[in-house]
Amino acid sequence: MPSAFQFQCHFVLIFLAALRGETRYLEVSNVPCCARCIDMLSIEGQFTFTAEQPQLHCATFFIGDPEELITIDYDFVNIDCQGGDFLKVFDGWILKGEKFPSSLDHPLPTSQRYVDYCESGNIQRSIRSSQNVAMIFFRIHQPGNGFTVTVKKNANLFPCNVISQTPSGRFTMVIPHQHRNCSFSIIYPVVIKISDLILGHLNGLFLKKPSAGCAGVGDFVELLGGTGLDPSKMFPLADLCHSFHGSAQMKIGCDNTVLRMVSSGKHVNRVTFEYYQLDLQELENRKENSIEEFCFPSI
Ligand SMILES: *[C@@H]1O[C@H](CO)[C@@H](O)[C@H](O)[C@H]1NC(C)=O
């Protein structure tokens, strides 16, 4: 039976997916750039938030294309730090205590992923994310107070951690001789098709005991499913540790699907995949086959 916590995660991801639909709408309709207490923004520009009443739990999620980083500049801040207000930028997304990228896969320790305006003040007015998502948290007690930020996007040649902006797409992840792990997250139930996987040893020279799975192999790709944001808390559904050209497909009826590449740095690793949102009919069928247990395991 799903626990209350899992239910909340489930709810939150649905909520994010809904915000996303609205974001796309915002993009085409050119509304004035006023942020709301809970908001999701995928466009560049200057955004102002002014509290009309005490706003104690606000969060704005920013997202760009996979090959983009996000820069947030404080233009103007009028909050009462001494009175308990705050304004923090987070390098990634965090929801219900679950972070993306997970603390294992992010280049910075968790404490350095937060930049608190009340602590850094005017010293750090510009903050750049390490991937295509970032967010700000804020709390403002006094009506009339608020802030203005400018959000820009910058190119990222080797995107590592990514949250997909869309329920369908295609992506090639390359990790060139780097000892790091990268996760591509899709916050929708999807069918994912891997069409090419090169783990630095396509020519068959790579030796491995047949029955050992991927254990003990340096470099591999794993597919994870779950209901929250943090890939390190998701369930492993499949491992791929042999290079191939062709097509491997899997339907994953979870709220969040992650393709994660583990890379030792010895090779140039590369994987190409495409994904499509599973339709409701398919999800119902999956439930009957009790695949749902992947996403709501009983403990
Ligand atoms: C990458 O992930 C693997 C397995 O999950 C882990 O053993 C390894 O330490 C990680 N590498 C880095 C650089 O975090």
Ligand as a Chemical Component Dictionary entry (heavy atoms), coordinates in Angstrom:
data_LIG
# 
_chem_comp.id                   LIG 
_chem_comp.type                 NON-POLYMER 
_chem_comp.pdbx_formal_charge   0 
_chem_comp.three_letter_code    LIG 
# 
loop_
_chem_comp_atom.comp_id 
_chem_comp_atom.atom_id 
_chem_comp_atom.alt_atom_id 
_chem_comp_atom.type_symbol 
_chem_comp_atom.charge 
_chem_comp_atom.model_Cartn_x 
_chem_comp_atom.model_Cartn_y 
_chem_comp_atom.model_Cartn_z 
_chem_comp_atom.pdbx_ordinal 
LIG C1 C1 C 0 28.895 6.847  -9.690 1  
LIG O1 O1 O 0 27.950 5.883  -9.283 2  
LIG C2 C2 C 0 28.535 4.660  -8.867 3  
LIG C3 C3 C 0 27.425 3.651  -8.635 4  
LIG O2 O2 O 0 26.178 4.234  -8.395 5  
LIG C4 C4 C 0 29.397 4.909  -7.644 6  
LIG O3 O3 O 0 29.998 3.711  -7.231 7  
LIG C5 C5 C 0 30.466 5.944  -7.978 8  
LIG O4 O4 O 0 31.203 6.277  -6.848 9  
LIG C6 C6 C 0 29.827 7.206  -8.546 10 
LIG N1 N1 N 0 30.859 8.112  -9.034 11 
LIG C7 C7 C 0 30.915 9.379  -8.677 12 
LIG C8 C8 C 0 31.998 10.193 -9.277 13 
LIG O5 O5 O 0 30.109 9.881  -7.917 14 
# 
loop_
_chem_comp_bond.comp_id 
_chem_comp_bond.atom_id_1 
_chem_comp_bond.atom_id_2 
_chem_comp_bond.value_order 
_chem_comp_bond.pdbx_ordinal 
LIG C1 O1 SING 1  
LIG C1 C6 SING 2  
LIG O1 C2 SING 3  
LIG C2 C3 SING 4  
LIG C2 C4 SING 5  
LIG C3 O2 SING 6  
LIG C4 O3 SING 7  
LIG C4 C5 SING 8  
LIG C5 O4 SING 9  
LIG C5 C6 SING 10 
LIG C6 N1 SING 11 
LIG N1 C7 SING 12 
LIG C7 C8 SING 13 
LIG C7 O5 DOUB 14 
# 
